[in-house]
């Protein structure tokens, strides 16, 4: 009978540097990417420079001129980047972001679709929907409570009319 061999634990931290390559999955203590892409990144610290990632889970994420679809992190610093969905305890974002859920969010020089957080600081940015316990700064929201109510009523009326029209044209007797 062959006994399984044990792998010794390495005490040194693992650093992965990726440049001008496409990878499926990366798992390390520190991941640095330059002009590269990855589907999944699991790390303690992630640094992206002109790179793209679909799914990132890390304690600290730093991105410059990069794109990320989904980010879950303790701290995120994103400069001139595009993010789809981000969930973080502390977030500092410039560029384009779909949704930000953060304990403390700093949105500057860009646009975010949905921002929610306890502390939200905004400088020269636009949002569609902004929810925050404490909001400071200059922000332009594209949809205030009045326009949200009107959009909801018009959308509901339109959907109801389309259902009635569909039932009249294709309805069952």
Residue frames as a rotation matrix with the C-alpha (Angstrom) as fourth column:
UNK 1
0.582 0.813 0.000 0.00
0.813 -0.582 0.000 0.00
0.000 0.000 -1.000 0.00
UNK 2
-0.431 -0.697 0.572 1.29
0.684 -0.666 -0.296 3.44
0.588 0.264 0.765 -0.91
UNK 3
0.064 0.401 -0.914 0.90
0.893 -0.432 -0.127 6.06
-0.445 -0.808 -0.386 1.77
UNK 4
0.740 0.230 0.632 0.03
0.533 -0.773 -0.343 9.60
0.410 0.591 -0.695 0.68
UNK 5
-0.387 -0.911 -0.141 2.89
0.878 -0.317 -0.360 12.02
0.283 -0.263 0.922 0.95
UNK 6
0.533 0.531 -0.658 2.36
0.736 -0.675 0.052 15.17
-0.417 -0.512 -0.751 2.94
UNK 7
0.254 -0.409 0.877 3.17
0.601 -0.644 -0.474 18.52
0.758 0.647 0.082 1.43
UNK 8
-0.395 -0.440 -0.807 5.19
0.909 -0.317 -0.272 20.76
-0.136 -0.840 0.525 3.72
UNK 9
0.756 0.643 -0.125 3.69
0.637 -0.766 -0.090 24.15
-0.153 -0.011 -0.988 4.55
UNK 10
-0.152 -0.794 0.588 5.66
0.792 -0.454 -0.408 27.05
0.591 0.404 0.698 3.17
UNK 11
0.080 0.121 -0.989 6.34
0.869 -0.494 0.010 29.86
-0.488 -0.861 -0.144 5.62
UNK 12
-0.828 -0.440 -0.348 7.17
0.223 -0.826 0.517 32.39
-0.515 0.351 0.782 2.94
UNK 13
0.104 0.912 -0.397 4.48
-0.181 -0.375 -0.909 34.42
-0.978 0.167 0.126 1.23
UNK 14
-0.243 -0.077 0.967 3.50
0.822 0.513 0.248 33.62
-0.515 0.855 -0.062 -2.32
UNK 15
-0.078 0.135 -0.988 3.75
-0.315 -0.943 -0.104 36.43
-0.946 0.303 0.116 -4.90
UNK 16
-0.009 0.148 0.989 2.37
0.831 0.551 -0.075 36.04
-0.556 0.821 -0.128 -8.41
UNK 17
-0.278 -0.137 -0.951 3.33
-0.331 -0.915 0.228 38.51
-0.902 0.379 0.209 -11.15
UNK 18
0.044 0.386 0.921 1.41
0.798 0.541 -0.265 38.28
-0.601 0.747 -0.284 -14.44
UNK 19
-0.219 -0.159 -0.963 2.22
-0.332 -0.916 0.227 40.41
-0.918 0.369 0.147 -17.45
UNK 20
-0.237 0.194 -0.952 0.60
-0.963 -0.175 0.205 40.31
-0.127 0.965 0.228 -20.89
UNK 21
-0.958 -0.017 -0.285 -1.12
-0.060 0.988 0.145 36.97
0.279 0.156 -0.948 -20.31
UNK 22
0.017 0.993 0.118 -4.60
-0.827 -0.052 0.560 35.52
0.562 -0.107 0.820 -19.93
UNK 23
-0.937 -0.323 -0.129 -5.16
-0.184 0.776 -0.604 33.17
0.295 -0.542 -0.787 -16.97
UNK 24
-0.140 0.914 -0.380 -8.14
0.248 0.404 0.880 31.24
0.958 0.029 -0.284 -15.69
UNK 25
0.888 0.444 -0.115 -7.58
0.170 -0.087 0.981 31.38
0.426 -0.892 -0.153 -11.93
UNK 26
-0.209 -0.950 0.234 -4.99
-0.004 -0.238 -0.971 32.91
0.978 -0.204 0.046 -9.60
UNK 27
0.909 0.398 -0.124 -4.59
0.119 0.036 0.992 32.24
0.399 -0.917 -0.015 -5.89
UNK 28
-0.129 -0.985 -0.117 -1.73
0.674 -0.001 -0.739 33.83
0.728 -0.174 0.664 -3.94
UNK 29
-0.018 0.034 -0.999 -0.91
0.896 -0.443 -0.031 36.18
-0.444 -0.896 -0.023 -1.10
UNK 30
-0.036 -0.066 -0.997 -0.01
-0.196 -0.978 0.072 38.99
-0.980 0.198 0.022 -3.52
UNK 31
0.132 0.137 0.982 -1.13
0.898 0.403 -0.177 39.17
-0.420 0.905 -0.070 -7.16
UNK 32
-0.167 -0.234 -0.958 0.31
-0.220 -0.938 0.267 41.82
-0.961 0.255 0.105 -9.50
UNK 33
0.151 0.271 0.951 -1.09
0.845 0.464 -0.266 42.07
-0.513 0.844 -0.159 -13.02
UNK 34
-0.255 -0.261 -0.931 0.07
-0.284 -0.900 0.330 44.34
-0.924 0.348 0.155 -15.84
UNK 35
-0.200 0.293 -0.935 -1.80
-0.977 -0.137 0.166 44.27
-0.079 0.946 0.313 -19.17
UNK 36
-0.967 -0.079 -0.243 -3.25
-0.089 0.995 0.033 40.87
0.239 0.053 -0.970 -18.31
UNK 37
-0.061 0.985 0.163 -6.62
-0.870 -0.133 0.475 39.26
0.490 -0.113 0.865 -17.62
UNK 38
-0.983 -0.165 -0.081 -7.94
-0.097 0.840 -0.533 36.67
0.156 -0.516 -0.842 -15.19
UNK 39
-0.166 0.966 -0.201 -11.29
0.091 0.218 0.972 35.03
0.982 0.143 -0.124 -14.62
UNK 40
0.864 0.456 -0.214 -10.89
0.200 0.080 0.977 34.52
0.462 -0.886 -0.022 -10.86
UNK 41
-0.265 -0.928 0.261 -8.47
-0.066 -0.252 -0.965 36.05
0.962 -0.273 0.005 -8.36
UNK 42
0.893 0.375 -0.249 -8.32
0.213 0.135 0.968 35.00
0.396 -0.917 0.041 -4.69
UNK 43
-0.129 -0.991 0.018 -5.60
0.580 -0.090 -0.810 36.82
0.805 -0.094 0.586 -2.78
UNK 44
0.060 0.035 -0.998 -4.74
0.927 -0.371 0.043 38.86
-0.369 -0.928 -0.055 0.26
UNK 45
0.043 -0.125 -0.991 -3.58
-0.100 -0.988 0.120 41.78
-0.994 0.094 -0.055 -1.92
UNK 46
0.226 0.117 0.967 -4.28
0.910 0.329 -0.253 42.47
-0.348 0.937 -0.032 -5.61
UNK 47
-0.126 -0.300 -0.946 -2.65
-0.136 -0.939 0.316 45.15
-0.983 0.168 0.078 -7.79
UNK 48
0.274 0.300 0.914 -3.99
0.849 0.372 -0.377 45.66
-0.453 0.879 -0.153 -11.33
UNK 49
-0.251 -0.382 -0.889 -2.43
-0.211 -0.875 0.435 47.95
-0.945 0.297 0.139 -13.93
UNK 50
-0.221 0.269 -0.938 -4.25
-0.966 -0.196 0.171 48.13
-0.137 0.943 0.303 -17.29
UNK 51
-0.985 -0.108 -0.133 -5.72
-0.116 0.992 0.055 44.69
0.126 0.069 -0.990 -16.62
UNK 52
-0.103 0.994 -0.022 -9.08
-0.837 -0.075 0.542 42.96
0.537 0.075 0.840 -16.38
UNK 53
-0.993 -0.116 -0.030 -10.59
-0.080 0.828 -0.555 40.46
0.089 -0.549 -0.831 -13.96
UNK 54
-0.299 0.942 -0.149 -14.03
-0.042 0.143 0.989 38.89
0.953 0.302 -0.003 -13.79
UNK 55
0.794 0.580 -0.182 -14.19
0.093 0.179 0.979 37.90
0.601 -0.795 0.088 -10.11
UNK 56
-0.303 -0.930 0.207 -11.87
-0.045 -0.203 -0.978 39.29
0.952 -0.306 0.020 -7.41
UNK 57
0.885 0.429 -0.179 -11.84
0.157 0.088 0.984 38.35
0.438 -0.899 0.011 -3.71
UNK 58
-0.163 -0.985 -0.055 -9.16
0.584 -0.051 -0.810 40.01
0.795 -0.165 0.584 -1.61
UNK 59
0.165 0.113 -0.980 -8.44
0.931 -0.347 0.117 42.00
-0.327 -0.931 -0.162 1.52
UNK 60
0.070 -0.235 -0.970 -6.89
-0.057 -0.971 0.231 44.88
-0.996 0.039 -0.081 -0.43
UNK 61
0.263 0.059 0.963 -7.45
0.925 0.269 -0.269 45.72
-0.275 0.961 0.016 -4.12
UNK 62
-0.024 -0.320 -0.947 -5.62
-0.101 -0.942 0.321 48.47
-0.995 0.103 -0.010 -6.01
UNK 63
0.132 0.153 0.979 -6.54
0.895 0.406 -0.184 49.08
-0.426 0.901 -0.083 -9.66
UNK 64
-0.164 -0.216 -0.962 -5.36
-0.207 -0.946 0.248 51.67
-0.964 0.240 0.111 -12.18
UNK 65
-0.188 0.212 -0.959 -6.92
-0.967 -0.211 0.143 51.85
-0.172 0.954 0.244 -15.65
UNK 66
-0.992 -0.123 -0.010 -8.41
-0.123 0.990 0.070 48.40
0.001 0.070 -0.998 -15.19
UNK 67
-0.138 0.981 -0.136 -11.76
-0.822 -0.037 0.569 46.64
0.553 0.190 0.811 -15.47
UNK 68
-0.996 -0.079 0.047 -13.33
-0.091 0.792 -0.603 44.29
0.010 -0.605 -0.796 -12.93
UNK 69
-0.375 0.914 -0.156 -16.77
-0.047 0.149 0.988 42.71
0.926 0.377 -0.013 -13.08
UNK 70
0.771 0.629 -0.100 -17.23
0.019 0.134 0.991 41.66
0.636 -0.766 0.091 -9.42
UNK 71
-0.380 -0.912 0.153 -15.09
-0.079 -0.133 -0.988 42.68
0.921 -0.388 -0.021 -6.44
UNK 72
0.865 0.475 -0.162 -15.39
0.128 0.104 0.986 41.58
0.485 -0.874 0.029 -2.81
UNK 73
-0.151 -0.987 -0.048 -12.72
0.519 -0.038 -0.854 43.18
0.841 -0.154 0.518 -0.63
UNK 74
0.163 0.085 -0.983 -11.96
0.956 -0.260 0.136 44.84
-0.244 -0.962 -0.124 2.65
UNK 75
0.167 -0.196 -0.966 -10.39
0.010 -0.980 0.201 47.86
-0.986 -0.043 -0.162 0.98
UNK 76
0.278 -0.013 0.960 -10.56
0.936 0.230 -0.268 48.99
-0.217 0.973 0.076 -2.67
UNK 77
-0.001 -0.316 -0.949 -8.66
-0.113 -0.943 0.314 51.78
-0.994 0.108 -0.035 -4.39
UNK 78
0.084 0.141 0.987 -9.71
0.899 0.416 -0.136 52.17
-0.430 0.898 -0.092 -8.01
UNK 79
-0.123 -0.215 -0.969 -8.37
-0.122 -0.966 0.230 54.95
-0.985 0.146 0.093 -10.25
UNK 80
-0.205 0.108 -0.973 -9.65
-0.925 -0.346 0.157 55.57
-0.320 0.932 0.171 -13.78
UNK 81
-0.987 -0.134 0.092 -11.17
-0.114 0.974 0.197 52.10
-0.116 0.184 -0.976 -13.86
UNK 82
-0.198 0.951 -0.239 -14.46
-0.800 -0.016 0.599 50.41
0.566 0.309 0.764 -14.68
UNK 83
-0.970 -0.049 0.239 -16.20
-0.202 0.712 -0.673 48.22
-0.137 -0.701 -0.700 -12.10
UNK 84
-0.450 0.859 -0.243 -19.42
0.042 0.292 0.955 46.27
0.892 0.420 -0.168 -12.38
UNK 85
0.752 0.659 0.029 -20.26
-0.055 0.019 0.998 45.39
0.657 -0.752 0.051 -8.75
UNK 86
-0.408 -0.913 -0.003 -18.15
0.002 0.002 -1.000 46.14
0.913 -0.408 0.001 -5.71
UNK 87
0.837 0.543 -0.063 -18.68
0.050 0.037 0.998 45.20
0.544 -0.839 0.004 -2.08
UNK 88
-0.212 -0.967 -0.141 -16.09
0.490 0.019 -0.872 46.54
0.846 -0.254 0.470 0.35
UNK 89
0.268 0.205 -0.942 -15.66
0.948 -0.228 0.220 47.95
-0.170 -0.952 -0.255 3.82
UNK 90
0.163 -0.279 -0.946 -13.66
0.010 -0.959 0.285 50.95
-0.987 -0.056 -0.154 2.50
UNK 91
0.197 -0.036 0.980 -13.82
0.939 0.294 -0.178 52.01
-0.282 0.955 0.092 -1.14
UNK 92
0.004 -0.222 -0.975 -12.23
-0.160 -0.963 0.219 54.86
-0.987 0.155 -0.039 -3.08
UNK 93
0.002 0.175 0.984 -13.38
0.825 0.556 -0.101 54.91
-0.565 0.813 -0.144 -6.70
UNK 94
-0.075 0.076 -0.994 -12.80
-0.502 -0.865 -0.028 57.11
-0.862 0.497 0.103 -9.74
UNK 95
-0.972 -0.150 -0.180 -14.06
-0.229 0.442 0.867 56.08
-0.051 0.884 -0.464 -13.14
UNK 96
-0.175 0.943 -0.282 -17.23
-0.818 0.021 0.575 54.18
0.549 0.331 0.768 -13.99
UNK 97
-0.982 -0.086 0.169 -18.93
-0.177 0.739 -0.650 51.89
-0.069 -0.668 -0.741 -11.51
UNK 98
-0.428 0.871 -0.241 -22.19
0.071 0.298 0.952 49.98
0.901 0.390 -0.189 -11.77
UNK 99
0.733 0.679 0.045 -22.88
-0.040 -0.023 0.999 49.38
0.679 -0.734 0.010 -8.06
UNK 100
-0.506 -0.852 0.132 -20.95
-0.140 -0.070 -0.988 50.17
0.851 -0.518 -0.084 -4.87
UNK 101
0.790 0.598 -0.138 -21.88
0.042 0.171 0.984 48.69
0.612 -0.783 0.110 -1.49
UNK 102
-0.246 -0.959 -0.137 -19.47
0.404 0.027 -0.915 49.92
0.881 -0.280 0.381 1.17
UNK 103
0.242 0.203 -0.949 -19.20
0.965 -0.151 0.214 50.91
-0.099 -0.967 -0.233 4.78
UNK 104
0.245 -0.246 -0.938 -17.25
0.046 -0.963 0.264 53.98
-0.968 -0.108 -0.225 3.72
UNK 105
0.278 -0.070 0.958 -17.30
0.932 0.262 -0.251 55.03
-0.234 0.962 0.138 0.06
UNK 106
-0.049 -0.359 -0.932 -15.35
-0.052 -0.931 0.362 57.83
-0.997 0.066 0.027 -1.60
UNK 107
0.290 0.241 0.926 -16.59
0.889 0.289 -0.354 58.44
-0.353 0.926 -0.130 -5.16
UNK 108
0.204 -0.268 -0.942 -14.73
-0.084 -0.963 0.256 61.05
-0.976 0.027 -0.218 -7.19
UNK 109
-0.310 -0.351 -0.884 -14.38
-0.790 -0.421 0.445 62.13
-0.528 0.836 -0.147 -10.80
UNK 110
-0.995 -0.017 -0.095 -16.66
-0.072 0.790 0.608 59.56
0.065 0.612 -0.788 -12.37
UNK 111
-0.167 0.985 -0.051 -20.08
-0.900 -0.131 0.415 57.99
0.402 0.115 0.908 -12.51
UNK 112
-0.991 -0.041 0.126 -21.73
-0.097 0.875 -0.475 55.32
-0.091 -0.483 -0.871 -10.42
UNK 113
-0.466 0.872 -0.152 -25.11
-0.023 0.160 0.987 53.76
0.885 0.463 -0.055 -11.04
UNK 114
0.717 0.687 -0.117 -25.96
0.030 0.137 0.990 52.71
0.697 -0.713 0.077 -7.48
UNK 115
-0.502 -0.856 0.123 -24.06
-0.070 -0.101 -0.992 53.73
0.862 -0.506 -0.009 -4.33
UNK 116
0.732 0.680 0.041 -24.99
-0.113 0.062 0.992 52.58
0.672 -0.730 0.122 -0.81
UNK 117
-0.234 -0.845 -0.481 -22.96
0.537 0.300 -0.788 53.04
0.810 -0.443 0.384 2.35
UNK 118
0.372 0.291 -0.881 -22.85
0.922 -0.225 0.315 54.34
-0.107 -0.930 -0.352 5.90
UNK 119
0.191 -0.418 -0.888 -20.36
0.062 -0.898 0.436 57.11
-0.980 -0.139 -0.145 5.06
UNK 120
0.357 -0.033 0.933 -20.43
0.922 0.174 -0.347 58.37
-0.151 0.984 0.092 1.47
UNK 121
0.040 -0.440 -0.897 -18.07
0.044 -0.896 0.442 61.14
-0.998 -0.058 -0.016 0.29
UNK 122
0.427 0.203 0.881 -18.61
0.860 0.209 -0.465 62.40
-0.278 0.957 -0.085 -3.24
UNK 123
-0.075 -0.479 -0.875 -16.45
-0.054 -0.874 0.483 64.82
-0.996 0.084 0.040 -5.27
UNK 124
-0.265 -0.016 -0.964 -17.35
-0.870 -0.427 0.246 65.82
-0.416 0.904 0.100 -8.82
UNK 125
-0.990 -0.025 0.139 -19.28
0.023 0.941 0.337 62.63
-0.139 0.337 -0.931 -9.51
UNK 126
-0.279 0.938 -0.205 -22.68
-0.919 -0.199 0.341 61.59
0.279 0.284 0.918 -10.79
UNK 127
-0.944 0.107 0.311 -24.88
-0.018 0.927 -0.374 58.82
-0.328 -0.358 -0.874 -9.48
UNK 128
-0.520 0.848 -0.100 -28.24
-0.080 0.069 0.994 57.47
0.851 0.525 0.032 -10.51
UNK 129
0.708 0.696 -0.119 -29.25
0.025 0.143 0.989 56.24
0.706 -0.703 0.084 -7.04
UNK 130
-0.471 -0.862 0.187 -27.44
-0.119 -0.148 -0.982 57.22
0.874 -0.485 -0.033 -3.85
UNK 131
0.754 0.635 -0.168 -28.26
0.053 0.195 0.979 55.79
0.655 -0.747 0.114 -0.41
UNK 132
-0.331 -0.922 -0.200 -26.20
0.376 0.066 -0.924 56.82
0.866 -0.381 0.325 2.57
UNK 133
0.371 0.397 -0.839 -26.47
0.923 -0.058 0.381 57.45
0.102 -0.916 -0.388 6.26
UNK 134
0.398 -0.335 -0.854 -23.98
0.155 -0.893 0.422 60.36
-0.904 -0.300 -0.304 6.09
UNK 135
0.393 -0.210 0.895 -23.42
0.919 0.075 -0.386 61.90
0.014 0.975 0.223 2.65
UNK 136
0.367 -0.349 -0.862 -20.93
0.124 -0.900 0.417 64.73
-0.922 -0.260 -0.287 2.08
UNK 137
-0.659 -0.739 0.142 -19.63
0.315 -0.100 0.944 66.49
-0.683 0.666 0.298 -1.02
UNK 138
-0.244 0.492 -0.836 -20.89
-0.792 -0.599 -0.122 67.68
-0.560 0.632 0.535 -4.38
UNK 139
-0.772 0.061 0.632 -22.99
0.276 0.929 0.247 65.04
-0.572 0.366 -0.734 -6.06
UNK 140
-0.455 0.679 -0.576 -25.35
-0.886 -0.412 0.215 65.11
-0.091 0.608 0.788 -9.00
UNK 141
-0.623 0.354 0.698 -28.01
0.130 0.926 -0.354 62.43
-0.771 -0.130 -0.623 -8.73
UNK 142
-0.960 0.228 -0.163 -29.79
-0.200 -0.153 0.968 61.78
0.196 0.961 0.193 -11.98
UNK 143
-0.157 0.943 -0.293 -32.88
0.211 0.322 0.923 60.48
0.965 0.083 -0.250 -10.19
UNK 144
-0.842 -0.020 0.540 -34.23
-0.491 -0.389 -0.780 62.18
0.225 -0.921 0.318 -7.09
UNK 145
-0.798 0.546 0.255 -37.24
0.197 0.637 -0.746 60.90
-0.569 -0.545 -0.615 -5.12
UNK 146
0.056 0.859 -0.508 -39.75
-0.449 -0.433 -0.782 62.79
-0.892 0.272 0.361 -7.27
UNK 147
-0.030 -0.106 -0.994 -38.37
-0.997 0.074 0.022 61.54
0.071 0.992 -0.107 -10.59
UNK 148
-0.959 -0.281 -0.036 -38.08
-0.274 0.953 -0.129 57.99
0.070 -0.114 -0.991 -9.17
UNK 149
-0.446 0.877 0.180 -41.77
0.059 0.229 -0.972 58.09
-0.893 -0.422 -0.154 -8.24
UNK 150
0.280 0.537 -0.796 -42.73
-0.746 -0.400 -0.532 59.38
-0.604 0.743 0.289 -11.69
UNK 151
-0.451 -0.520 -0.725 -40.55
-0.859 0.475 0.192 56.78
0.245 0.709 -0.661 -13.44
UNK 152
-0.956 0.116 0.271 -42.12
-0.022 0.888 -0.459 54.01
-0.294 -0.445 -0.846 -11.34
UNK 153
-0.092 0.992 -0.085 -45.66
-0.117 -0.096 -0.989 55.17
-0.989 -0.081 0.125 -12.09
UNK 154
0.230 0.127 -0.965 -45.01
-0.931 -0.262 -0.256 55.56
-0.285 0.957 0.058 -15.82
UNK 155
-0.725 -0.574 -0.381 -43.24
-0.653 0.748 0.116 52.18
0.219 0.333 -0.917 -15.96
UNK 156
-0.787 0.496 0.368 -46.10
0.099 0.690 -0.717 50.47
-0.609 -0.527 -0.592 -14.09
UNK 157
0.185 0.879 -0.440 -48.72
-0.407 -0.339 -0.848 52.11
-0.894 0.336 0.295 -16.31
UNK 158
-0.037 -0.294 -0.955 -46.83
-0.999 0.036 0.028 51.10
0.026 0.955 -0.295 -19.46
UNK 159
-0.941 -0.338 -0.023 -46.40
-0.335 0.939 -0.075 47.50
0.047 -0.063 -0.997 -18.25
UNK 160
-0.466 0.845 0.262 -50.10
0.057 0.324 -0.944 47.27
-0.883 -0.426 -0.199 -17.34
UNK 161
0.312 0.575 -0.756 -51.18
-0.707 -0.391 -0.589 48.59
-0.634 0.719 0.285 -20.74
UNK 162
-0.403 -0.538 -0.740 -48.89
-0.888 0.425 0.175 46.12
0.220 0.728 -0.649 -22.53
UNK 163
-0.950 0.102 0.295 -50.34
-0.032 0.908 -0.418 43.21
-0.311 -0.406 -0.859 -20.51
UNK 164
-0.048 0.997 -0.067 -53.91
-0.102 -0.071 -0.992 44.31
-0.994 -0.041 0.105 -21.33
UNK 165
0.217 0.060 -0.974 -53.06
-0.935 -0.273 -0.225 44.72
-0.280 0.960 -0.003 -25.00
UNK 166
-0.753 -0.569 -0.331 -51.41
-0.633 0.764 0.127 41.30
0.181 0.305 -0.935 -25.08
UNK 167
-0.734 0.549 0.400 -54.40
0.109 0.677 -0.728 39.69
-0.670 -0.490 -0.557 -23.40
UNK 168
0.244 0.863 -0.443 -56.80
-0.410 -0.322 -0.853 41.34
-0.879 0.390 0.275 -25.89
UNK 169
0.112 -0.264 -0.958 -54.75
-0.994 -0.013 -0.112 40.26
0.017 0.964 -0.264 -28.92
UNK 170
-0.463 -0.430 -0.775 -53.65
-0.464 0.863 -0.201 36.80
0.755 0.267 -0.599 -27.78
UNK 171
-0.518 0.245 0.819 -55.98
-0.844 0.010 -0.537 36.23
-0.140 -0.969 0.202 -24.84
UNK 172
-0.938 0.261 -0.227 -57.77
0.232 0.961 0.149 33.05
0.257 0.087 -0.962 -23.95
UNK 173
-0.317 0.906 0.279 -61.50
-0.652 -0.422 0.629 32.86
0.688 0.018 0.725 -23.73
